[in-house]
């Protein structure tokens, strides 16, 4: 039986909500560290274990699949037992996962340790925290969810250069052990501040589109179709955008190594990419509060496709720094927009589970894209075909987002304006 929600709406958009958002941001930074650390250590692990690029990418793939599956599981545990207990479990898993990976004697045990990092560690600090944040904010929901999701990219900007320095000075195994201690203990310390249950947020209408259509949480036919069909389309779109997104994020360090620039330059580009993603997520949240989730997704998908195209003709070191920054600026708002879309178009009591499902799809896309890019490299000896593959998957996402947006413009594509205003006034 689910826990009842806290029934005090006065805490919505309050200082209390702001402090909770700050704590959630810290938890995301610590819990999602493994997503980007594994990319930095990929060339070193490949050399130590004597494996090909696709095999070296498997731990990342396994971790992201487990992260997606774990997001649904952790979301349900949070609904039933509260966030604090889930954060405790996540902190223990992050510490054990990093330390276990540091002791790995083969790529398989290394991969299993990263599976734990994803299934319990990272999963506890992404989808559940995004869903929880969306229920503490009303007027500024888009920017609040974007700030929470930015922790993912703050982790990407913070940890890669530190880990690369650790690899060069003390080796990757001691570095992993230190990561486990710092991130695991940090999560345990912050988890006690997530005791309170979320408030029961009143429904609000989505900003009206040019045709006058709008949608409200609780509408029984999102985008004018059954909820299950709309959910599946969002999940397929999530896979498509993140297969494309994973190509530079997972392989930029290895790509720079192959081009002769060195792993350190690649780690800097990854850090720059994800630091730019922080800016993108904040700006996209601001935009999302004004134009709605689906149009924010459409904009982000189009810009991500442009950035991927730029990787094909330009492979100089300065060019790659510039393109990495642009890629981060263009794609950072894509994943948070799915949480907003779900919050805008599906019933309030389904938000946690549905956000978890869509986030799972995005992570499956990251997992598939990370491995697929390595496999294509092994088959062709070049990353050019891998970039083309990413562009094709991005076009799939763009097509779905565009189709859903067009359905909103049709009569009956969203909830009526009068129904939405009645929900607010009531």
Secondary structure, 3 states (H helix, E strand, C coil): CCCCCECCHHHCCCHHHHHHHHHHHHHHHHHCCHHHHHHHHHHHHHHHHCCCHHHHHHHHHHHHHHHHHHHHHHHHHHHHHCHHHHHHHHHHHHHHHHHHHHCCCCHHHHHHHHHHHHHHHHHHHCHHHHHHHHCCCCCCHHHHHHHHHHHHHHHHHHHHHHHHHHHHHCCHHHHHHHHHHHHHHHHHHHHHHHCCCCECCCCCECCCCCCCCCCECCCCCHHHCCHHHHHHHHHHHHHHHHHHHHHHHHHHHHHHHHHCCCHHHHHHHHHHHHHHHHHHHHHHHHHHHHHCHHHHHHHHHHHHHHHHHHHHHCCCHHHHHHHHHHHHHHHCCHHHHHHHHHHHHCCHHHHHHHHHHHHHHHHHHHHHHHHHHHHHHHHHCCCHHHHHHHHHHHHHHHHHHHHHHHHHHCCCCCCCHHHHHHHHHC
